[in-house]
Amino acid sequence: MSFLLSVALGIAMVVAVAALWLLLKGMGVFDQVNNLVGSIIQDGDKKFDIMDFVGFGRVVSLSIVFAVIDVVIFTAIATLGAFIYNVSASLVGGLGLTLTDD
């Protein structure tokens, strides 16, 4: 269950990053950053372009890598948490719950 939840969170993270990037692009934030940094560090005919660093493909690829790492880590932590809970519940008696098909 924790694996499925972490996969869903990973997909949501990638979609959110893509939507945020498109929102920033639509608002013209990257053009303003280009103008600001270009006016500060103008180096002859070499023009600064922020898209070399934060292009859509690069940002989405990096978010996919983070999502995969998140899936692995979240699943491992949830498994460890379930194990610790089961050990502590067996030591102190735990909470008895009976489910029926009525």
PyMOL commands that set and color helices and strands:
alter all, ss='L'
color gray80, all
select helices_A, chain A and resi 2-27+29-40+51-54+56-92
alter helices_A, ss='H'
color red, helices_A
deselect
rebuild
show_as cartoon
